[in-house]
Amino acid sequence: MRISSSQIYQQGIDNMTEVTRQLAKTQAQVSSGKRFQTPADDPVAASRVVQVNQEIALRDQYQNNLQQATNALGLEDSTLGQVTDVLQRIRELAVQAGDGVLTQQDRASLATEISTRTDELMSLMNSRSASGEYLFSGSRGQTQPFQRNSAGQVVFMGDESQRRVQITASSSLAINDSGRGIFQDVPSVSTTVSAAASPNNSVGGQGAISVGKIVDQKAVDALFPDGLVVQFGAPNPDGSATFTVTRASDGRVVDNLQNVAFHSGDTITAQGIQFNLTGNPVQGDKFTLTTGHTQSMVSTVEQLAAGLTSLGSSDADQASLKTLIDQTLGNLDNSMDSISRARAEVGARMNTADSTTSLHQDVETQAKDMLSKLSDIDYAATISQLNMQQFVLQAAQQSYAKISGLSLFNFL
């Protein structure tokens, strides 16, 4: 077979070009540390690298969510711990108030500190996170959960939901709790009463009902689970308002309180419950007194402070004081039990966050190891290959120079 000079030259150039291309590719691998520079270099590995990077990014987001959850739960646990400290101090004051040698002035001093502690308790119940969201308002992070209405009652304005963050593809974790279950619906040692105005009352009436005070526990126990309804009827001929007190279940009039003339601020007693109506209620307005076996922490503390201030030294008042302190101590114990249960749930969620974080870290470590195997070079092997290719290129260049110097004219 005849080989022309042009073929020799072209083959030498092609060989040097190919070796140079391979050398340039290897040099790019060494400089970048990556096996391929474009997906076209290794389509299968490039596709797998995209998937692994997406998995790592997802794990990073889950870990960020878990860090957020851990911070929020840690703050909630710390706040609940402070609430427990306040309740414990109030309990100490309640025990001290039961000392028979204290004068009414001494008890009034204790009531002053208890009132101050009540403000501290309210502040803790309305605590916010670093992002400005209320801890115990449920899903309504921007709504202050515990507020006082026009009658001075503490009402819960949040909801019973929880804010959650995604921690795995199939699970989420609650990062807060509703304050209703922790602070509001606390089991009580005896039947309690809560008073409220109907949401359908006339705006123009502006009537309000005070916190119901129990003056006859046996009568209230007999009323449970029924309640009372105070309804305003047709006014008197002189225009003054009238009201009737009935049982909630059957509408029977209670204690002959039917079409009673209303005077704002008067004390009303019905079925062992004492309360006040104020403002200007109009015909059709309703107020309810509901019996139950729960009581809010704030109500427990406020009733203690009010009793220490109002009860005197008579035998009857001393008996009422003993009953009040006994009930207060029981309700405070129930309140601290409620806090303990909430902290136990928070602790369990923090443990879940810790274990899930460890799982994500393990999976991410494996994913990064796989990513390294897919895309990173073996420097020792690649540099050896680079040296070999440089040697081959030099040999090709030298052989080309010698072969290109061969010519028939050299022998003529």
C-alpha positions in Angstrom: 0.0 0.0 0.0 1.4 3.4 -1.0 1.6 6.0 1.7 2.0 9.5 0.5 3.8 12.3 2.3 0.6 14.2 2.8 -0.9 11.2 4.6 2.1 11.0 6.9 1.8 14.6 7.7 -1.9 14.5 8.3 -1.8 11.4 10.5 0.9 13.0 12.6 -1.1 16.1 13.0 -4.3 14.1 13.9 -2.4 12.1 16.5 -1.0 15.3 18.1 -4.4 16.9 18.0 -6.1 14.0 19.8 -3.4 13.7 22.4 -3.6 17.5 23.0 -7.4 17.3 23.4 -7.1 14.5 25.9 -4.3 16.4 27.7 -6.5 19.5 27.9 -9.4 17.5 29.3 -7.2 16.0 32.0 -5.7 19.4 32.8 -9.3 20.7 33.3 -10.1 17.8 35.6 -7.0 18.5 37.7 -7.7 22.2 38.0 -11.4 21.8 38.8 -11.2 18.6 40.8 -14.3 17.3 38.9 -14.5 14.2 36.6 -16.6 16.0 34.0 -17.0 19.6 33.0 -20.3 19.4 31.1 -23.2 16.8 31.2 -22.1 15.7 27.8 -18.9 14.3 29.3 -20.8 11.7 31.3 -24.7 12.0 31.0 -25.5 9.2 33.4 -23.2 10.5 36.2 -24.3 14.1 35.5 -28.0 13.1 35.9 -27.2 11.3 39.2 -25.3 14.3 40.5 -28.3 16.6 40.0 -30.5 14.1 41.9 -28.0 13.9 44.8 -27.6 17.7 45.0 -31.4 18.1 45.2 -31.5 15.5 48.0 -28.7 17.4 49.9 -30.6 20.7 49.4 -33.8 19.1 50.7 -32.0 17.7 53.8 -30.5 21.2 54.4 -34.0 22.7 54.4 -35.3 20.0 56.8 -32.4 20.7 59.1 -33.1 24.5 59.0 -36.7 23.7 59.9 -35.6 21.5 62.7 -33.3 24.2 64.1 -36.2 26.6 64.0 -38.4 24.0 65.8 -35.7 23.4 68.4 -35.3 27.1 69.1 -39.1 27.6 69.4 -39.6 24.6 71.6 -36.7 25.6 73.8 -38.2 29.1 74.3 -41.6 27.6 75.1 -40.0 25.2 77.7 -38.1 28.0 79.3 -41.3 30.2 79.5 -43.3 27.4 81.0 -40.5 26.9 83.5 -40.9 30.6 84.5 -44.6 30.2 84.8 -44.1 27.3 87.2 -41.8 29.5 89.3 -44.4 32.2 89.5 -47.1 29.7 90.5 -44.8 28.1 93.1 -44.3 31.6 94.6 -48.0 32.3 94.7 -48.6 28.9 96.3 -46.1 29.9 99.1 -48.0 33.1 99.6 -51.3 31.2 99.8 -49.9 28.9 102.5 -48.6 31.9 104.3 -52.0 33.6 104.1 -53.6 30.7 105.9 -51.6 31.5 109.0 -54.1 32.3 111.7 -51.9 35.0 113.3 -51.9 37.2 110.3 -54.0 40.4 110.5 -56.2 41.6 107.6 -53.5 44.2 106.8 -50.9 41.4 106.5 -53.2 39.5 104.2 -53.7 42.7 102.1 -49.9 43.0 101.7 -49.8 39.4 100.5 -52.6 40.2 98.1 -50.6 43.1 96.7 -47.7 40.7 95.8 -50.1 38.2 94.4 -51.6 40.9 92.1 -48.0 41.8 91.0 -47.4 38.1 90.3 -50.6 38.0 88.3 -49.3 40.7 86.0 -46.1 38.7 85.6 -48.1 35.6 84.8 -50.1 37.4 82.2 -46.9 38.7 80.6 -45.5 35.2 80.4 -48.7 33.8 78.9 -48.4 36.5 76.2 -44.7 35.8 75.5 -43.4 36.2 72.0 -40.7 34.5 69.9 -37.7 36.3 68.4 -39.8 36.6 65.2 -42.5 38.5 67.1 -45.1 35.7 67.1 -47.0 34.9 70.3 -46.0 31.5 71.7 -49.4 30.4 73.0 -51.9 31.8 70.5 -52.2 28.6 68.4 -52.0 29.3 64.7 -52.8 33.0 65.2 -49.2 34.1 65.7 -49.9 37.8 65.4 -52.9 37.8 67.9 -52.3 38.4 71.6 -53.7 35.2 73.1 -54.8 36.5 76.5 -56.6 39.8 76.8 -59.0 41.5 79.2 -62.5 42.3 78.1 -64.6 45.3 79.2 -65.5 43.5 82.4 -61.9 42.8 83.3 -62.1 39.1 82.5 -59.2 37.4 80.9 -60.3 35.8 77.6 -58.4 33.6 75.2 -58.3 35.2 71.7 -56.1 32.6 69.9 -57.2 29.2 68.6 -56.5 25.6 69.5 -54.3 24.8 66.5 -50.5 24.5 66.4 -48.0 25.9 64.0 -46.0 23.1 62.4 -42.8 22.8 60.2 -42.0 20.0 57.8 -39.1 17.8 59.1 -39.2 14.9 56.7 -41.0 14.2 53.4 -43.9 12.6 55.3 -44.0 14.2 58.7 -44.1 17.6 60.4 -43.5 18.8 64.0 -45.5 21.2 66.1 -43.5 24.1 67.3 -46.0 25.7 69.7 -49.1 25.0 71.8 -52.4 26.7 72.4 -52.6 28.5 75.7 -56.2 27.4 76.1 -55.4 23.9 77.1 -52.3 24.9 79.2 -53.5 28.0 81.1 -57.3 28.3 80.6 -58.9 24.9 80.8 -57.2 23.7 84.0 -59.2 21.1 86.1 -60.5 22.6 89.3 -61.1 21.0 92.7 -64.7 22.2 92.8 -67.4 23.4 90.5 -66.6 26.8 89.0 -68.5 29.5 87.2 -67.5 31.5 84.1 -69.5 34.6 82.9 -69.7 35.9 79.4 -71.8 38.2 77.3 -73.6 36.8 74.3 -71.8 37.6 71.0 -75.2 38.6 69.6 -75.7 41.4 72.1 -76.5 44.9 70.7 -73.4 46.9 70.1 -75.2 50.0 71.3 -76.1 48.4 74.6 -72.5 48.1 75.8 -73.5 46.0 78.8 -70.9 43.9 80.7 -70.9 41.2 83.3 -68.3 40.7 86.0 -66.5 37.5 86.9 -69.0 35.3 88.7 -68.2 34.9 92.4 -69.3 31.7 94.2 -71.0 32.5 97.6 -72.7 29.2 98.1 -70.6 26.3 96.8 -73.3 23.7 97.5 -75.9 25.6 95.5 -73.4 25.8 92.6 -72.6 22.1 92.8 -76.3 21.4 92.6 -76.7 23.6 89.6 -73.9 21.8 87.7 -73.9 20.9 84.7 -76.6 23.5 84.1 -76.0 27.2 83.9 -77.8 30.5 84.2 -79.0 33.0 81.5 -79.5 36.7 82.3 -81.8 38.1 79.6 -83.0 41.7 79.3 -86.7 42.1 78.4 -89.0 45.0 77.7 -88.2 48.2 79.6 -90.4 49.6 82.4 -92.8 52.4 81.5 -90.2 54.9 82.7 -87.7 53.5 80.2 -85.5 51.7 82.7 -84.2 48.3 81.7 -85.4 45.0 83.2 -83.8 41.5 83.3 -84.8 37.9 84.2 -82.5 35.1 85.4 -83.4 31.6 84.2 -81.8 28.2 84.0 -80.0 27.6 80.7 -81.5 24.1 80.2 -85.3 24.7 80.6 -85.8 28.5 81.1 -87.1 28.3 84.6 -86.9 31.5 86.6 -84.3 31.3 89.4 -84.8 32.8 92.8 -87.8 34.9 91.7 -85.5 37.1 89.6 -88.0 38.0 86.9 -88.4 41.4 85.3 -86.1 42.9 87.9 -85.3 46.6 87.5 -81.7 47.1 86.3 -79.3 49.5 87.9 -75.8 49.5 86.6 -73.3 48.1 89.1 -75.9 46.4 91.4 -74.8 43.1 93.0 -77.0 40.2 91.9 -77.0 36.8 93.6 -78.6 33.7 91.9 -78.2 30.0 92.7 -75.1 30.7 94.9 -73.4 32.9 92.3 -72.8 36.6 92.8 -72.1 39.0 89.9 -72.5 42.5 88.7 -74.0 43.9 85.5 -72.7 47.3 84.3 -73.2 49.5 81.3 -76.4 50.1 79.3 -77.7 46.7 78.1 -80.9 46.8 76.0 -83.8 44.5 75.3 -82.7 41.2 73.9 -79.2 41.3 75.4 -78.1 38.1 77.1 -75.4 37.1 79.6 -74.5 33.6 80.5 -73.1 32.0 83.7 -71.7 28.6 82.8 -70.7 26.0 85.4 -67.8 23.6 84.9 -64.9 21.8 86.4 -62.2 23.9 84.9 -60.7 27.2 85.8 -58.0 29.4 84.4 -54.8 30.0 86.3 -55.4 33.8 86.3 -58.9 33.3 87.8 -57.5 31.1 90.5 -54.9 33.7 91.4 -57.2 36.7 91.1 -59.8 35.0 93.4 -57.2 34.4 96.0 -56.1 38.1 95.9 -59.7 39.3 96.1 -60.5 37.0 99.0 -57.4 38.1 101.0 -58.4 41.7 100.5 -62.1 41.5 101.2 -62.5 38.8 103.9 -62.3 40.1 107.5 -61.7 38.5 110.9 -65.3 37.2 111.6 -65.8 33.5 112.1 -67.7 33.3 108.8 -65.0 35.2 106.9 -62.3 33.0 108.5 -64.2 29.9 107.4 -64.6 31.3 103.8 -60.9 32.1 103.9 -59.9 28.6 104.8 -62.1 27.2 102.0 -60.6 29.7 99.6 -57.1 28.8 100.5 -57.8 25.0 100.3 -59.3 25.4 96.9 -56.6 27.7 95.7 -53.9 25.3 96.7 -55.6 22.4 94.9 -56.1 24.5 91.8 -52.5 25.8 91.8 -51.4 22.1 92.1 -53.6 21.3 89.1 -52.1 24.3 87.2 -48.6 23.1 87.8 -49.6 19.6 86.7 -50.9 21.2 83.5 -47.6 23.0 83.0 -45.7 19.8 83.7 -47.7 17.9 81.1 -47.1 20.6 78.5 -43.4 20.6 79.2 -43.3 16.8 78.9 -44.9 17.1 75.4 -42.4 19.9 74.5 -39.5 17.7 75.6 -40.7 14.8 73.6 -40.9 17.0 70.5 -37.4 18.3 71.2 -36.2 14.7 71.4 -37.9 14.0 68.0 -36.1 17.1 66.6 -32.7 15.9 67.8 -33.1 12.3 66.5 -34.5 13.5 63.2 -31.6 16.0 62.8 -29.1 13.2 63.4 -30.9 11.1 60.8 -30.7 13.9 58.2 -27.0 14.5 59.0 -26.3 10.8 58.4 -28.2 10.7 55.2 -26.5 14.0 54.0 -23.1 12.6 54.8 -23.8 9.5 52.7 -25.2 11.7 49.9 -22.1 13.9 49.9 -19.9 10.8 49.8 -21.8 9.5 46.8 -21.6 12.9 45.2 -17.8 12.9 45.7 -17.6 9.4 44.1 -19.7 10.6 41.1 -18.0 13.9 40.4 -14.6 14.2 42.1 -11.4 12.9 40.6 -8.8 10.6 42.1 -5.9 13.1 42.1 -3.2 10.5 42.2 -4.6 8.6 39.2 -5.5 11.7 37.3 -2.0 13.3 37.7 -0.4 10.1 36.7 -2.6 10.1 33.6 -1.6 13.7 32.9 2.1 12.9 33.1 1.5 9.9 30.7 -0.4 12.1 28.2 2.3 14.8 28.4 4.9 12.0 27.6 2.8 10.7 24.7 2.4 14.2 23.3 6.2 14.8 23.5 6.8 11.5 21.8 4.2 12.3 19.1 5.8 15.7 18.5 9.3 14.3 18.3 8.3 11.4 16.0 6.4 13.8 13.8 9.5 16.0 13.5 11.7 13.0 12.5 9.2 11.5 10.1 8.4 14.8 8.5 12.2 15.1 7.8 12.2 11.9 5.6 12.1 12.7 1.9 13.3 11.0 -1.3 15.1 14.2 -2.3 17.5 13.6 0.6 19.0 10.7 -1.4 19.2 12.2 -4.9 
